[in-house]
Amino acid sequence: MNEDIFRRIVKCIRASSESISDDAAVTPDTILSEDLEMNSLDKVRLQVELEQEFAFNFDPLDDFEAIFQTAGSLYNYIVSKEN
C-alpha cells in the first residue's frame, strides 16, 4: 500500500465530516458509515474532496456504495484510476 496515497485519502475523509474526531483511527478496514458514522451527505463531500485531491472524477456508472464502503475500498479505487 502506498502510504502517501492512503494518508491523502484519510485527510480527505477527515475534511469531509465534522463528526469524525481528530483521534479517530482510520485504517484500510475502517467502515465509513459504521465506524466513522458518515452519512450520505458526508460521502458526497468526501467524493468532492477526493476528486479535488487526486484530480479525477468518479465514474457515475461505478458502484458508489461499494467504493465508499471502507477506507481500503476507496484506496483501491483511486489506485486503479491512477494506473
Secondary structure by P-SEA (a helix, b strand, c coil): ccaaaaaaaaaaaaaacccccccccccccccccccccccaaaaaaaaaaaaaacccccccccccccccccaaaaaaaaaaaac
